[in-house]
Amino acid sequence: VIERATKMQGESVVITYYHHPKETLSASLAPYLLTEREKKTELLQAMGIAHILYLEFDTEMAGMSAEAFLRDILIGRIGAREIVFGYDCHFGKGREGDYHFLKERERHYGYRSSLIKPVKLEGEIVSSSLIRNLVREGNVLRAAKFLNREYDLEGTVAHGSGLGRELGFPTLNIIPSDPYKLIPANGVYFGKALFDNREFFCLTNVGYCPTLKNLEERTVESFLIGYDGDLYKKRVRITFNRRIRDEKRFPDRDSLVSAIQQDLRVAQDLIETSLNEA
């Protein structure tokens, strides 16, 4: 897109949705979001995209025909001179708008269209569905290969129960900034916490804390290695480098503390490996 825009002395534009259209079309939708809006904007701008247009998929847009979408939005509002289209992309009511639909109307509206074919990695098509399945399984290490970055989560630090501090491992209770954000499978993860242009290696537990709390809803709690401070109400981004182990119910506090200490030993080995590779 950027290359074509430069050649034709135009401007590069990415058109996407703030949330998935299924949020409007489906009464109940499980968390699915891989990338929050702010992060998506940051990534696209880093690639060099000049403009990012977030469409609000409401009931009116859900009923818009493909012809109206092309005429009123792509041509009328954006002034598209060239449309780069994903191989599995559709638009308009009933998913009528596809690449063939665009090709048939090029001469009438005076634009050019081109198709992006599937990208394969390790024999599999890179797709959001594939990545979501890997994240749901907790296989964030493999998911990172298809994302070309570590899977991460942005949230706000909220007050927790304080039990982590009692055990000697104070944790940040992270509330995701988007309720539809896909949270990895339950377990303990190694990664980083980023805030205020600072970063710390961390261990993050995803799950129900069955040993001490046995919660009804899943939580995300991170222990920052080498950090001692109050981040209450701070925005924090947590990365998931790899899953260390399952979340387990331990018979008592001492067993839990021993397990956390073992997690920290694993983390230290990973930190040393990471620093040596750097």
VENQUIGI-V72060 format. One record per helix or strand of 3 or more residues. SS is the DSSP state (helix for helix, strand for strand). FROM is the first residue (numbers start at 1). TO is the last residue. Records with the same first field share a line. If there is no record, write none. Layout:
SS: FROM-TO + FROM-TO
This chain:
helix: 2-7 + 22-25 + 37-47 + 59-62 + 66-77 + 93-95 + 99-104 + 106-109 + 128-137 + 140-147 + 163-167 + 253-277
strand: 13-17 + 51-55 + 82-86 + 112-116 + 151-158 + 172-176 + 187-195 + 198-207 + 219-224 + 235-240 + 242-245
